[in-house]
Amino acid sequence: MQGAMSRASHGATQKTMHETMRETTAGTMHETMHGTTVLCVRKDNKAVLVADGQVTMGDHVMKHTARKTRRLYNDKVIAGFAGSTADAISLFERFEGKLQEHSGNLQKAAVELAKEWRKDRALRHLEALLIVADSKGTFVLSGNGDVIEPDDGLCAIGSGGTYALAAARAMMKHSKLATKELALEAMRIASEICIYTNGNFTVEEI
């Protein structure tokens, strides 16, 4: 069984958030934009979501000041995305509908969106990762049906996510920075390492 799995995966190209995915449809080549960093820090009863503004297509920077965060459900929920902008907008709209349906219960809305995202034939092709947070909780959502609540209140997505997360965890343990300042400093570190992440940040607090 293991050998069969190895043979099935041999030669397959692993796709990461910062890679440009090229697909040929009806003879037309189009590129999906990937590469970004979104970080959420929860500390001192506050949640801060920070995203960079760079949009990269292939080896070109297409935009420096994109907004990858949103406030939802009467500003009671903050959300950020990594992946295709059009796909993320569709997911934000559906997620806000789930929030309305479940009276603002973030966990229930997140679980229901993840289930629909995985099962729906149209939704399952959407390429994005979401971070959503309210005053009580933080979740990472994916199209695989994942709903992950971080143990330490820190999570990050996108090509520079691991750098931002590592920096935030170190500063959480070894500094007395306030929540917003800690999140911004972690993002600055990520932007100095990840070529798909810039220093134009948007910040949402709750």
SULSUL-V932045 format. One record per pair of residues at least 24 apart in sequence whose ideal C-beta (glycine too) atoms are under 7 Angstrom apart, sorted by the first residue. I is the first residue (numbers start at 1). J is the second residue. Records with the same first field share a line. If there is no record, write none. Layout:
I = J  J
//
This chain:
17 = 82  83  158  159
18 = 159  196
20 = 57  58
31 = 57  58
32 = 84  127
33 = 57  62  84  85
34 = 83
35 = 158  159  196
36 = 68  82  158  159  196  197
37 = 156  158  159  160  161  164  187  190  194  197
38 = 68  80  81  82  131  156  157  158
39 = 156  164  165  168  183  186  187
40 = 131  133  138  155
41 = 153  154  168  179  182  183
42 = 138  153
43 = 153  172  179  182
44 = 179
46 = 179  205
47 = 78  133  138  206
48 = 179  180  183  203  205
49 = 78  80  131  133  204
50 = 183  184  187  201  203
51 = 80  201  202
52 = 187  191  197  198  200  201
53 = 198  200  202
54 = 196  197  198
56 = 196
64 = 198  200
65 = 200
67 = 202
68 = 202
69 = 202  204
71 = 204
72 = 96  99
73 = 99  104
76 = 104  134
77 = 106  132  134
78 = 133  204  206
79 = 130  131  132
80 = 131
81 = 128  129  130
82 = 128  129  157  158
83 = 127  128  129
84 = 127  128
87 = 126  127  128
88 = 128
90 = 126
91 = 126  128  130
95 = 132
106 = 132  134  137  139
107 = 137
110 = 139  141  147
111 = 147
113 = 141
114 = 141  145  146  147
115 = 145
117 = 143
118 = 143  144  145
129 = 157
131 = 155  157
133 = 206
134 = 206
135 = 206
159 = 194  196  197
160 = 190  191  193  194  196  197
163 = 189  190  193  194
164 = 190
180 = 205
//
